[in-house]
């Protein structure tokens, strides 16, 4: 993390907005007076990242972030990380009410799309997180550092510089683990464990699954193949023989059944012919309907003529609506003539009322404006008096808050007492250190303790080995004798076996020669070797071949057992020789080490045998002499150790006295520092108190004498408070008077405005009434003129009434005639419909007759002629009855033929079902031959498919079984490897060793830096739990780093911090935190000139590498002048300010 830009507004002492530009500031220093706000810059960066500050001692505290007079504070840090640019901002607000709690109102972590952005309003960003807790978590993940780790490795605030140095072993390991990215090995361990578990589970699962593949064998696949062949053969029989026979029998049954059904259908059709009821009455009904229709038409014709006459008379008369409108106009004109004078008089009265209302409204508006102006002036006076009152009250409250700090009178006395105690403690420390030095000098004259302990250890190991070797000497002799005896027995058995083998060979050859001797002739070729026979072999004496062979086998067995026993003893003998040889080589190594230790201790003059090497052929006597001389040397070493123990007891007592004395010095120094801090706090409080009342123009205060400064301020506060109290009373009364005057002005304004509103409403009402009256006059006059013009050519009112009565009489005549005509037309329509219904019934009967005959035409039905519907029906009915009688005999013969065909079909079906059952196929329970044929074909095809599928599945399961066995082996192998890796990656194995190695590397570099800083006095090392410092001025004595003084602790912590900053990149794993910045806020003033020069050079080298930013806060001018970028921090009554200066 490398800061780019820091913005503060209202944060702590920075009451106004400031910006700190860190660009091109790889090495910078913050300088300024104590309390100016230098450390606040580092605090602001930490607060922006983590929402808290180490100096506040409370992780949840937020209130210290706000300046006392501020209600809002904003901190924004723009920083670079791994080539990307980020912005983190936190907005702190002070709440209202009595508590006025301070909280972080808003927090955001953003990434700029451009790596060169500086937070302008148009810079594009991506919000990564919002909300204070979530932003803190995101920052920890982004930087790879928690708050504690950041303040121990990057930003080292005042008082916390040595936290990493004094951290526990576990805390240091956690810090290095996160800084160096060694957490990746935890991920590897978890992944390996997960993979091992997963593959172990997979192997177990595959094992369980393989238990279900017992049938996955080559034999089972062969059996399934035979089953498939048998199923195919049966399918061929069913589809080519059984099903066709069943189909043919079913077709014969169907044909016989169809013939029976056809005869039955014909019989049903013949029996269905029946003469409908009422056929004979249809012609009589038709004649009656025709007569009724003729009468209705005659009545309709007479009414139509009467209606025509009445309508012609009405058409020649004037229209009724014109007559009614003319009569209405005459009546309206008469009414207007009577009311017009009354309307004109009302309009004149409304005009007079309007004039009076206008005058009243004008007077009321003038009075209201005057009252408003007076009320506005009174409000201005009230606001002015209230502002003066509040300002005086706030000033008086600020003065009353100023009080002299507690314990001010004892500060000077505490400083004097602390100085006296420090002088005495340093004197006691000098005496104790002198005694300590004497004891250390005595120890230096004695042999090195570590070398002595090592020499004693080597001596004891040699003595122990020689004793053990002597004890094993008799056993070695016995073992050697047994081995020699076994060698002799093995040689004798081997010789006996060779003799028996030779005897067996001679006997077998003699026996073969005797067998073929009778067949040999001198001059012929030998049938065995092929050479010419020059002489017959001699006749052999009969031998017992089997007995010879048995003796040879017994001899071979004895020789083999003897050789095996010899081989076993030889292995044991060689092993014992090798073990003793290794022990002798180790003894030689220890002798060499012992000789080196004795030489280093200057104790080798009394040793003679120790100078000679121990060979692998060393005798017991030689080893005994070596052991005796080593024992004597050990005795001398133990005596020297006893002497050293006494002196070390004396030294430990002196060390304890020195530690107590140094503790006293540190306590005295701390007391002096506390006293000085109390004085500085009192000065800071004095400046803050004066700044809080700067608006009252307080006098300048000289804080060099804190008592006098506080006295000046409190005296001025007392005088000013008295004056302000008197002024406050006057302003309070003036404010009350102004409020009373304003209240009266508001009441008068309201009365005037109400009166003005009332007069305005009255004027509006009068204007509306005047307008309505004028409209009435205008409307009446205009209507009178229109009616006069319209009636100028119209008949008189009496003539109009007579014409209207005649028209009304004609309309009533037309309405009566029209009603009668409608009834006549309805009667004609009803008669017509009745006749049509009878005709339709006759026509429907003829159609029914034809429909009944048409299906019977194929059977020879008779032709229907004439117009007598009743005769036609009777003819068809008689013929149908005769034909139905002849169909009965035909149906009985057809049924017998159908039964015979069904019997044959049942036999074929039973044969097919039995064949299916024999093959293990469940036949369908149906009597339908077609369904049985279809189902049988499907079932045998399904059986073939099932056999085929079973064969295919058997092959697949066989292949799956083979693959699963391969996968199971691979899973087991992977699980074993992953389990071993997980064990290696456990925190107490490789990662712990790696962190320990990294810490050793850091301590090595830190020791080199500390040696420079301490002028060769101190270096760093560690034991299993703690960091140790080696005091090279104190006999290289190791001790805990907690025993260092304040200045020495600073040197050690600085060395460790610089080493960490230098080495973090090279020691880091992939993805580790990269320390691109380090900020040091600690007392460089505790260093002497030489050490300070060394520190300055170290910091310059660190910054010049360009790999990180180095920031320093110091009061030491010599150090500040060597740093190229300076930020000058100042503070006045308006707060802290910062300015960048180049050197």
Buried (B, 14 or more C-beta within 10 A) or exposed (E): BBBBBBBBBBBBBBBEEBBBBBEEBBBBBBBBEEBBBBBBBBBBBBBBBBBBBBBBEEEEEBEBBBBEEBBBBBBBBBBBBEEEBBBBBBBBBBEEEEEEEBEBBBBBBBBBEEEEBBBEEEBEBEEBBEBBEBBBEBBBEBBBBBBBBBBBBBBBBBEBBBBBBBBEBEBBBBBBBBBBBBBBBBEBBEBBBEBBBBBBEBBBBBBEBBEEBEBBBEEBBEBBBEBBEEBBEBBEEBBEEBBEBBBEBBBBBBEBBEBBEEBBEBBEBBEEBEBEEEBEEBBEBBEEBEEBBEEBBEBBEEBEEBBEEBBEEBEEBBEBEBBEEBBEBBEBBEEBEEEBEEBEEBBEEBEEBBEEBEEBBEEBBEBBBEBBEBBEEBBEBBEEBBEBBEEBBEBBEBBEEBEBBEEBEEBBEBBEBBEEBBEEBBEBBEEBBEBBBEBBEBBEEBBBBEBBEBBBBBBBBBBEBBEEBBEBEEEBEEBEEBBEEBBEBBBEBBEBBBEBBEBBEEBBEBBEBBEEEEEBEEEEEEEEEEEEBEEEEEEBEEBEEEEBBEBBBEBBEBBBEBBEBBEEBBEEBEEBBEEBEEBBEBBBEBBBBBBBBBEBBEBBEEBEBBEEEBEEEBEEEBBBBBBEBBBBBBEBBEEBBEEBEEBBEBBEEBBEBBBBBBBBBBBBBBBBEEBBEBBBBBBBBBBBBBBBBEEBEBEEBEBEEBEEBBBBBBEBBEEBBEEBEEBBEEBBEBBEEBBEBBEEBBEBBEEBBEBBEEBBEBBEEBBEBBEEBBEBBEEBBEBBEBBEEBBEEBBEBEEBEEBBEBBEEBEEBBEEBBEBBEEBBEBBEEBBEBBEEBBEBBEEBBEBBEEBBEBBEEBEBEEBEEEEBBEBBEBBEEBBEEBBEEBEEBBEEBBEBBEEBBEBBEEBBEEBBEBBEEBEBEBBEEEEBEEBBBBBBEBBBBBBBEBBBBBEBBBEBBEBBEEBBEBBEBBBEBBBBBBEBBBBBBBEBBBBEBBBEBBEBBBBBBBBBBBBBBEEBBBBEBEEEBBBBBBBEBBEBBBEBEBBBBBBBBBBBBBBBBBBBBBBBEBBBEEBBBBBBBBBBBBBEBBEEEBBBBBBEBBBEBBEEEBBBBBBBBBBEEBBEBBBBBBBBEBEBEBBBBEBEEE
